[in-house]
Amino acid sequence: MKNLFKITMTMGMVLISLIRINAQKRENMENTALLIIDVQNDYFKGGKMTLVGAEEAGKKTQQVLAYFRKNNLPIINIKHIATNEGADFFLPDTKGAEINSVVEPKSGEKVIVKHYPNSFRDTELLEYLQSKGIKNLVITGMMTDVCVESTTRAAFDLGFSNTIISDATATRDRELFGKVVKAEEIQRSFLAGISRLGNLYARVITTADLLKGK
């Protein structure tokens, strides 16, 4: 009888702990929205501006998206449409400019069109986030060193607390002074820089970290 009582008490304590953990996770995500930046066809295989690791980053973004959907948290898709002279990808009314199927928005999920790297510039993003009481942003998308970075820095300047999901971002090789800078090196450098000074502009974590509630 005593053993049964002990087992029941132990199970009860475990259940209470699990409830508290889940409540803490939910509390940590209050006032938080997911930004999916420019996960569009031209960045994937067969597109006009293919990135290194786009497919892998897309799959990680899909996992993050599933987490936000499961927890009924706000989701904003950012879609870039190029209007600048000389642009050769993300052109209006092209398949390449469409959001990739890996993160295809569901009915009711917000889509905001932008024309500049900074997702806040000349868009309704700030107004929309403020209307929802959002204070924290979880940021995924492409390209790491262009639209993801510029949006993150702008968000910090506007008072948001940012978290970038490192493996849910991607970029491509660059060239500087006649030498190729590999995408992997760019990823490390930009993410390391933006998270310095005590995560000043953004905290950088992995998809696994987010799913574990870190």
N, C-alpha and C positions, 0 to 999 in steps of 0.2 A: 504493500500500500504506500509506504514511504517512497519507494523507488518510482512508482507511478506519479506520485505528487511532484517529485523532483523533475521527472521528465516533462510533465505538464508545465511546470514553472519555467523550465529551460526553454521549451518551445514558445511559451508566451513571451519571454524576454527577447528571443530571437525575432519573433514577429514584430514586437514593438520597435526593435532596433531597425528592422527593414522599413517599417513605416516612417520612422524618423529620417532615415537616409533618403528615402524617396521624397519626403517633404522638403528636406534640405536642398536636394537637387532642383526641385521645382522652384523653391525660393531663390536659388542662385540664378535661375533663368527668367525670373520676373523682369518685366520691362526690357526684354531682349528680343531682337529680331534677327533673322538670317538675311544677309545680302548675298545673292548669287550674281556675280558680275561677269557679263559677256561670255557665258558658256554657250557659244554659238557655232554653227556648222563650219564656218571658214577656218576655225582653229583646229578642226579635226581632220583625220585622214581624208584626202581628196579635196580639202578646202583650199582657199587661195592664200592662207597664211597659217600653215600647219605649225603647231607647237610641239616641243619635245615633251612627251609624257602627258599629252592632252587626254588620251583615253583613260589613263590611270587616275589622273586628277578628276576627270568626270565621274568615275565610279566612286571615288571618295566623296565628292560633292553630293552624289546621289544618296550615300549613306547619311550624310549630315542632313540632307533634305528630309529623308525618311524619319529621322529623329525629331525634327521640328514638326513634321506632320503628325507624328504619333502623340506628341505633347501639346498639340493645338497651339503652337507658337507662331507668331507672324513671320511671313516669308515674302521677300521682295526680290523679284527678278529684274536685273538691270540689262537692258538690251541696247547695244550700240548700233546706231545707224550713221554711216559715214556721209557727211555732206560737204566735207572740205575738198577743195580742188585737188585733183591728182590721186584721190583715194582709189585703191584697187581691191578692197575687201570690205565686207559688211555694207555693201551697196544697197540702196533702197530697193525693195521688191525683188530681192534675190533669195534663193534657197540658202546661200551661205550666211545671210544675215539672220536667219531664223534661229531661235533657241534650240539647242541640241536636244534630241529626244531623251537623253539620259536624265535631264532635269526638266522635262516639259511641264510647264505650269498647269495646275489643275484649276477648275472653275473657282473663282473667288480669290485666287492668289495674285497678288499685285505685280504688274509688269510696268516698269518705267523706262521710257526711251530716252537715251542721252546722245549727245553729239560730240562730247569732249571726254578726255580721260577721267576727269573728276566727275563722279556720278551726281554730285550736288549742283554742278554748274548748269544753270538755265533749265533745271528740272523741278519737279514737285517733290523730290525725295525728302528734303528737310521738313517741309510742311506736312507731308504724310507721316513721317516718324513722330513729329511733335503731336499730331492729332491722335496718335495711338499711345502716347506717353512712353515712347521708347527711349531708353537711356544707354542701352548696351547693344553693340552690334557684333555678330559673328559673321566674319567675312570670308568668302570663298570666291574663286573665279580666276580670270585670265585677262591680261597678262600680269604676272606678279609685279614686274618692275615698271609697269605703265599704269593701267587703270586701277589695279588693286592697290598699289602704293599711293597713287594720287588721291584716291577716294578715302583711304585710311587716314592719311595726313589731314585731309580736309575735315573728316569726321572728328578727329581729335580737336582741331581748331574750333569746331562748333560745339564742343563739350561732351561728345560721346566717348564712352569707354569701349575699346575695341579688342576683339580677339580674332586673329587670323588663323585659319586652319591650314597649316603648312603644306600637307600632302593633298589638299584640295585646291591647289593653285598650280599654275604652269606658265612657262615662258619659252623662249627659243634662243638659239645661239645668236650672239651679237658679234660685231667687229669693231675694234677700236685701234687706231694707228696701225692698220694692216694686220692685226692679229685677231684671231677668233677667240671670243670669250664664251665658253660653254654654258649652256642653259643651267646645268647643275650648279656651276659656280655662281651664276647670277642669282639663282634661287637662294643659295646660302648667304650671299653677301647682302642682298636686299632685306631678307627676313631677319638676319642678324642685326642689321643697322636699325631697322624700324622698331625693334624690341629692346634697344639699348636704353640706358639711363632709367633702369627700373621699369621696363615696359612702358616707356613714356607714350609712344604713339600706339602701341598695340602689344598685347600678350600673344605669343606664338605657341600654338600647341598642335598636336596631331588629331586626326579623326578619332583614333582610339582613345585619346585623352578625353575628348568631348563626350564620347559615348559612356565613358567611365565616370563622368560627372566632375572631372578635374577643372 
